[in-house]
Amino acid sequence: MTTATIALAELAEKGADVDALRQMVQFMAQRQMELDVEGRCGAG
């Protein structure tokens, strides 16, 4: 597993708020997709 995956798994095991984790992952995934599209389209 990657370091990021391990860190998320450890947070989940420690009883971190699952909704907060879900929102963080959703935000990061959305932002990554936006950056990918901008890069492919050459848009800023």
mmCIF file of the N, C-alpha and C atoms, coordinates in Angstrom:
data_MODEL
# 
_entry.id   MODEL 
# 
loop_
_atom_site.group_PDB 
_atom_site.id 
_atom_site.type_symbol 
_atom_site.label_atom_id 
_atom_site.label_alt_id 
_atom_site.label_comp_id 
_atom_site.label_asym_id 
_atom_site.label_entity_id 
_atom_site.label_seq_id 
_atom_site.pdbx_PDB_ins_code 
_atom_site.Cartn_x 
_atom_site.Cartn_y 
_atom_site.Cartn_z 
_atom_site.occupancy 
_atom_site.B_iso_or_equiv 
_atom_site.pdbx_formal_charge 
_atom_site.auth_seq_id 
_atom_site.auth_comp_id 
_atom_site.auth_asym_id 
_atom_site.auth_atom_id 
_atom_site.pdbx_PDB_model_num 
ATOM 1   N N  . MET A 1 1  ? 0.840   -1.186 0.000   1.00 0.00 ? 1  MET A N  1 
ATOM 2   C CA . MET A 1 1  ? 0.000   0.000  0.000   1.00 0.00 ? 1  MET A CA 1 
ATOM 3   C C  . MET A 1 1  ? 0.879   1.242  0.000   1.00 0.00 ? 1  MET A C  1 
ATOM 4   N N  . THR A 1 2  ? 0.324   2.297  -0.537  1.00 0.00 ? 2  THR A N  1 
ATOM 5   C CA . THR A 1 2  ? 1.061   3.561  -0.548  1.00 0.00 ? 2  THR A CA 1 
ATOM 6   C C  . THR A 1 2  ? 0.978   4.222  0.814   1.00 0.00 ? 2  THR A C  1 
ATOM 7   N N  . THR A 1 3  ? 1.836   5.187  1.018   1.00 0.00 ? 3  THR A N  1 
ATOM 8   C CA . THR A 1 3  ? 1.853   5.911  2.287   1.00 0.00 ? 3  THR A CA 1 
ATOM 9   C C  . THR A 1 3  ? 0.524   6.613  2.540   1.00 0.00 ? 3  THR A C  1 
ATOM 10  N N  . ALA A 1 4  ? -0.041  7.209  1.486   1.00 0.00 ? 4  ALA A N  1 
ATOM 11  C CA . ALA A 1 4  ? -1.325  7.909  1.643   1.00 0.00 ? 4  ALA A CA 1 
ATOM 12  C C  . ALA A 1 4  ? -2.426  6.932  2.027   1.00 0.00 ? 4  ALA A C  1 
ATOM 13  N N  . THR A 1 5  ? -2.427  5.760  1.409   1.00 0.00 ? 5  THR A N  1 
ATOM 14  C CA . THR A 1 5  ? -3.438  4.753  1.710   1.00 0.00 ? 5  THR A CA 1 
ATOM 15  C C  . THR A 1 5  ? -3.298  4.272  3.147   1.00 0.00 ? 5  THR A C  1 
ATOM 16  N N  . ILE A 1 6  ? -2.077  4.072  3.570   1.00 0.00 ? 6  ILE A N  1 
ATOM 17  C CA . ILE A 1 6  ? -1.818  3.630  4.939   1.00 0.00 ? 6  ILE A CA 1 
ATOM 18  C C  . ILE A 1 6  ? -2.284  4.696  5.926   1.00 0.00 ? 6  ILE A C  1 
ATOM 19  N N  . ALA A 1 7  ? -1.990  5.967  5.635   1.00 0.00 ? 7  ALA A N  1 
ATOM 20  C CA . ALA A 1 7  ? -2.390  7.057  6.525   1.00 0.00 ? 7  ALA A CA 1 
ATOM 21  C C  . ALA A 1 7  ? -3.909  7.124  6.640   1.00 0.00 ? 7  ALA A C  1 
ATOM 22  N N  . LEU A 1 8  ? -4.628  6.980  5.527   1.00 0.00 ? 8  LEU A N  1 
ATOM 23  C CA . LEU A 1 8  ? -6.090  7.004  5.577   1.00 0.00 ? 8  LEU A CA 1 
ATOM 24  C C  . LEU A 1 8  ? -6.624  5.815  6.357   1.00 0.00 ? 8  LEU A C  1 
ATOM 25  N N  . ALA A 1 9  ? -6.024  4.658  6.162   1.00 0.00 ? 9  ALA A N  1 
ATOM 26  C CA . ALA A 1 9  ? -6.463  3.465  6.891   1.00 0.00 ? 9  ALA A CA 1 
ATOM 27  C C  . ALA A 1 9  ? -6.244  3.645  8.392   1.00 0.00 ? 9  ALA A C  1 
ATOM 28  N N  . GLU A 1 10 ? -5.116  4.226  8.780   1.00 0.00 ? 10 GLU A N  1 
ATOM 29  C CA . GLU A 1 10 ? -4.832  4.464  10.194  1.00 0.00 ? 10 GLU A CA 1 
ATOM 30  C C  . GLU A 1 10 ? -5.826  5.455  10.791  1.00 0.00 ? 10 GLU A C  1 
ATOM 31  N N  . LEU A 1 11 ? -6.171  6.507  10.048  1.00 0.00 ? 11 LEU A N  1 
ATOM 32  C CA . LEU A 1 11 ? -7.159  7.467  10.529  1.00 0.00 ? 11 LEU A CA 1 
ATOM 33  C C  . LEU A 1 11 ? -8.509  6.796  10.743  1.00 0.00 ? 11 LEU A C  1 
ATOM 34  N N  . ALA A 1 12 ? -8.897  5.962  9.803   1.00 0.00 ? 12 ALA A N  1 
ATOM 35  C CA . ALA A 1 12 ? -10.185 5.272  9.911   1.00 0.00 ? 12 ALA A CA 1 
ATOM 36  C C  . ALA A 1 12 ? -10.202 4.349  11.121  1.00 0.00 ? 12 ALA A C  1 
ATOM 37  N N  . GLU A 1 13 ? -9.082  3.655  11.368  1.00 0.00 ? 13 GLU A N  1 
ATOM 38  C CA . GLU A 1 13 ? -9.002  2.744  12.502  1.00 0.00 ? 13 GLU A CA 1 
ATOM 39  C C  . GLU A 1 13 ? -9.051  3.488  13.831  1.00 0.00 ? 13 GLU A C  1 
ATOM 40  N N  . LYS A 1 14 ? -8.560  4.709  13.860  1.00 0.00 ? 14 LYS A N  1 
ATOM 41  C CA . LYS A 1 14 ? -8.544  5.487  15.092  1.00 0.00 ? 14 LYS A CA 1 
ATOM 42  C C  . LYS A 1 14 ? -9.897  6.116  15.393  1.00 0.00 ? 14 LYS A C  1 
ATOM 43  N N  . GLY A 1 15 ? -10.874 5.849  14.537  1.00 0.00 ? 15 GLY A N  1 
ATOM 44  C CA . GLY A 1 15 ? -12.216 6.356  14.790  1.00 0.00 ? 15 GLY A CA 1 
ATOM 45  C C  . GLY A 1 15 ? -12.443 7.758  14.275  1.00 0.00 ? 15 GLY A C  1 
ATOM 46  N N  . ALA A 1 16 ? -11.638 8.173  13.309  1.00 0.00 ? 16 ALA A N  1 
ATOM 47  C CA . ALA A 1 16 ? -11.834 9.500  12.734  1.00 0.00 ? 16 ALA A CA 1 
ATOM 48  C C  . ALA A 1 16 ? -13.222 9.568  12.104  1.00 0.00 ? 16 ALA A C  1 
ATOM 49  N N  . ASP A 1 17 ? -13.764 10.744 12.048  1.00 0.00 ? 17 ASP A N  1 
ATOM 50  C CA . ASP A 1 17 ? -15.087 10.955 11.488  1.00 0.00 ? 17 ASP A CA 1 
ATOM 51  C C  . ASP A 1 17 ? -15.098 10.504 10.026  1.00 0.00 ? 17 ASP A C  1 
ATOM 52  N N  . VAL A 1 18 ? -15.853 9.456  9.739   1.00 0.00 ? 18 VAL A N  1 
ATOM 53  C CA . VAL A 1 18 ? -15.887 8.879  8.399   1.00 0.00 ? 18 VAL A CA 1 
ATOM 54  C C  . VAL A 1 18 ? -16.407 9.896  7.385   1.00 0.00 ? 18 VAL A C  1 
ATOM 55  N N  . ASP A 1 19 ? -17.381 10.697 7.760   1.00 0.00 ? 19 ASP A N  1 
ATOM 56  C CA . ASP A 1 19 ? -17.907 11.700 6.833   1.00 0.00 ? 19 ASP A CA 1 
ATOM 57  C C  . ASP A 1 19 ? -16.850 12.735 6.473   1.00 0.00 ? 19 ASP A C  1 
ATOM 58  N N  . ALA A 1 20 ? -16.038 13.136 7.430   1.00 0.00 ? 20 ALA A N  1 
ATOM 59  C CA . ALA A 1 20 ? -14.980 14.106 7.161   1.00 0.00 ? 20 ALA A CA 1 
ATOM 60  C C  . ALA A 1 20 ? -13.944 13.502 6.216   1.00 0.00 ? 20 ALA A C  1 
ATOM 61  N N  . LEU A 1 21 ? -13.581 12.239 6.442   1.00 0.00 ? 21 LEU A N  1 
ATOM 62  C CA . LEU A 1 21 ? -12.644 11.567 5.551   1.00 0.00 ? 21 LEU A CA 1 
ATOM 63  C C  . LEU A 1 21 ? -13.220 11.465 4.148   1.00 0.00 ? 21 LEU A C  1 
ATOM 64  N N  . ARG A 1 22 ? -14.483 11.117 4.069   1.00 0.00 ? 22 ARG A N  1 
ATOM 65  C CA . ARG A 1 22 ? -15.140 10.986 2.769   1.00 0.00 ? 22 ARG A CA 1 
ATOM 66  C C  . ARG A 1 22 ? -15.131 12.314 2.022   1.00 0.00 ? 22 ARG A C  1 
ATOM 67  N N  . GLN A 1 23 ? -15.415 13.393 2.728   1.00 0.00 ? 23 GLN A N  1 
ATOM 68  C CA . GLN A 1 23 ? -15.425 14.715 2.103   1.00 0.00 ? 23 GLN A CA 1 
ATOM 69  C C  . GLN A 1 23 ? -14.033 15.127 1.646   1.00 0.00 ? 23 GLN A C  1 
ATOM 70  N N  . MET A 1 24 ? -13.008 14.813 2.432   1.00 0.00 ? 24 MET A N  1 
ATOM 71  C CA . MET A 1 24 ? -11.637 15.151 2.047   1.00 0.00 ? 24 MET A CA 1 
ATOM 72  C C  . MET A 1 24 ? -11.232 14.395 0.788   1.00 0.00 ? 24 MET A C  1 
ATOM 73  N N  . VAL A 1 25 ? -11.543 13.100 0.757   1.00 0.00 ? 25 VAL A N  1 
ATOM 74  C CA . VAL A 1 25 ? -11.194 12.296 -0.408  1.00 0.00 ? 25 VAL A CA 1 
ATOM 75  C C  . VAL A 1 25 ? -11.954 12.781 -1.636  1.00 0.00 ? 25 VAL A C  1 
ATOM 76  N N  . GLN A 1 26 ? -13.229 13.113 -1.452  1.00 0.00 ? 26 GLN A N  1 
ATOM 77  C CA . GLN A 1 26 ? -14.035 13.617 -2.569  1.00 0.00 ? 26 GLN A CA 1 
ATOM 78  C C  . GLN A 1 26 ? -13.448 14.922 -3.096  1.00 0.00 ? 26 GLN A C  1 
ATOM 79  N N  . PHE A 1 27 ? -13.065 15.826 -2.202  1.00 0.00 ? 27 PHE A N  1 
ATOM 80  C CA . PHE A 1 27 ? -12.470 17.097 -2.613  1.00 0.00 ? 27 PHE A CA 1 
ATOM 81  C C  . PHE A 1 27 ? -11.170 16.870 -3.385  1.00 0.00 ? 27 PHE A C  1 
ATOM 82  N N  . MET A 1 28 ? -10.314 16.005 -2.851  1.00 0.00 ? 28 MET A N  1 
ATOM 83  C CA . MET A 1 28 ? -9.030  15.756 -3.507  1.00 0.00 ? 28 MET A CA 1 
ATOM 84  C C  . MET A 1 28 ? -9.229  15.119 -4.878  1.00 0.00 ? 28 MET A C  1 
ATOM 85  N N  . ALA A 1 29 ? -10.148 14.181 -4.983  1.00 0.00 ? 29 ALA A N  1 
ATOM 86  C CA . ALA A 1 29 ? -10.396 13.532 -6.269  1.00 0.00 ? 29 ALA A CA 1 
ATOM 87  C C  . ALA A 1 29 ? -10.957 14.530 -7.286  1.00 0.00 ? 29 ALA A C  1 
ATOM 88  N N  . GLN A 1 30 ? -11.888 15.363 -6.842  1.00 0.00 ? 30 GLN A N  1 
ATOM 89  C CA . GLN A 1 30 ? -12.477 16.361 -7.732  1.00 0.00 ? 30 GLN A CA 1 
ATOM 90  C C  . GLN A 1 30 ? -11.415 17.336 -8.227  1.00 0.00 ? 30 GLN A C  1 
ATOM 91  N N  . ARG A 1 31 ? -10.588 17.806 -7.316  1.00 0.00 ? 31 ARG A N  1 
ATOM 92  C CA . ARG A 1 31 ? -9.541  18.771 -7.690  1.00 0.00 ? 31 ARG A CA 1 
ATOM 93  C C  . ARG A 1 31 ? -8.534  18.129 -8.646  1.00 0.00 ? 31 ARG A C  1 
ATOM 94  N N  . GLN A 1 32 ? -8.185  16.881 -8.392  1.00 0.00 ? 32 GLN A N  1 
ATOM 95  C CA . GLN A 1 32 ? -7.245  16.183 -9.268  1.00 0.00 ? 32 GLN A CA 1 
ATOM 96  C C  . GLN A 1 32 ? -7.832  16.039 -10.672 1.00 0.00 ? 32 GLN A C  1 
ATOM 97  N N  . MET A 1 33 ? -9.110  15.718 -10.765 1.00 0.00 ? 33 MET A N  1 
ATOM 98  C CA . MET A 1 33 ? -9.756  15.608 -12.078 1.00 0.00 ? 33 MET A CA 1 
ATOM 99  C C  . MET A 1 33 ? -9.790  16.955 -12.790 1.00 0.00 ? 33 MET A C  1 
ATOM 100 N N  . GLU A 1 34 ? -10.070 18.028 -12.044 1.00 0.00 ? 34 GLU A N  1 
ATOM 101 C CA . GLU A 1 34 ? -10.076 19.365 -12.643 1.00 0.00 ? 34 GLU A CA 1 
ATOM 102 C C  . GLU A 1 34 ? -8.699  19.730 -13.188 1.00 0.00 ? 34 GLU A C  1 
ATOM 103 N N  . LEU A 1 35 ? -7.658  19.450 -12.425 1.00 0.00 ? 35 LEU A N  1 
ATOM 104 C CA . LEU A 1 35 ? -6.298  19.748 -12.877 1.00 0.00 ? 35 LEU A CA 1 
ATOM 105 C C  . LEU A 1 35 ? -5.930  18.921 -14.106 1.00 0.00 ? 35 LEU A C  1 
ATOM 106 N N  . ASP A 1 36 ? -6.368  17.671 -14.146 1.00 0.00 ? 36 ASP A N  1 
ATOM 107 C CA . ASP A 1 36 ? -6.097  16.814 -15.281 1.00 0.00 ? 36 ASP A CA 1 
ATOM 108 C C  . ASP A 1 36 ? -6.776  17.353 -16.541 1.00 0.00 ? 36 ASP A C  1 
ATOM 109 N N  . VAL A 1 37 ? -8.036  17.746 -16.417 1.00 0.00 ? 37 VAL A N  1 
ATOM 110 C CA . VAL A 1 37 ? -8.777  18.290 -17.563 1.00 0.00 ? 37 VAL A CA 1 
ATOM 111 C C  . VAL A 1 37 ? -8.142  19.596 -18.039 1.00 0.00 ? 37 VAL A C  1 
ATOM 112 N N  . GLU A 1 38 ? -7.774  20.467 -17.103 1.00 0.00 ? 38 GLU A N  1 
ATOM 113 C CA . GLU A 1 38 ? -7.124  21.728 -17.473 1.00 0.00 ? 38 GLU A CA 1 
ATOM 114 C C  . GLU A 1 38 ? -5.825  21.459 -18.227 1.00 0.00 ? 38 GLU A C  1 
ATOM 115 N N  . GLY A 1 39 ? -5.071  20.481 -17.770 1.00 0.00 ? 39 GLY A N  1 
ATOM 116 C CA . GLY A 1 39 ? -3.803  20.151 -18.412 1.00 0.00 ? 39 GLY A CA 1 
ATOM 117 C C  . GLY A 1 39 ? -4.007  19.581 -19.814 1.00 0.00 ? 39 GLY A C  1 
ATOM 118 N N  . ARG A 1 40 ? -5.005  18.764 -19.972 1.00 0.00 ? 40 ARG A N  1 
ATOM 119 C CA . ARG A 1 40 ? -5.266  18.158 -21.278 1.00 0.00 ? 40 ARG A CA 1 
ATOM 120 C C  . ARG A 1 40 ? -5.837  19.167 -22.272 1.00 0.00 ? 40 ARG A C  1 
ATOM 121 N N  . CYS A 1 41 ? -6.621  20.101 -21.787 1.00 0.00 ? 41 CYS A N  1 
ATOM 122 C CA . CYS A 1 41 ? -7.258  21.100 -22.655 1.00 0.00 ? 41 CYS A CA 1 
ATOM 123 C C  . CYS A 1 41 ? -6.388  22.333 -22.867 1.00 0.00 ? 41 CYS A C  1 
ATOM 124 N N  . GLY A 1 42 ? -5.377  22.479 -22.035 1.00 0.00 ? 42 GLY A N  1 
ATOM 125 C CA . GLY A 1 42 ? -4.541  23.662 -22.098 1.00 0.00 ? 42 GLY A CA 1 
ATOM 126 C C  . GLY A 1 42 ? -5.245  24.889 -21.530 1.00 0.00 ? 42 GLY A C  1 
ATOM 127 N N  . ALA A 1 43 ? -6.301  24.666 -20.749 1.00 0.00 ? 43 ALA A N  1 
ATOM 128 C CA . ALA A 1 43 ? -7.061  25.754 -20.153 1.00 0.00 ? 43 ALA A CA 1 
ATOM 129 C C  . ALA A 1 43 ? -6.467  26.115 -18.792 1.00 0.00 ? 43 ALA A C  1 
ATOM 130 N N  . GLY A 1 44 ? -6.676  27.349 -18.409 1.00 0.00 ? 44 GLY A N  1 
ATOM 131 C CA . GLY A 1 44 ? -6.158  27.789 -17.108 1.00 0.00 ? 44 GLY A CA 1 
ATOM 132 C C  . GLY A 1 44 ? -7.222  27.954 -16.086 1.00 0.00 ? 44 GLY A C  1 
# 
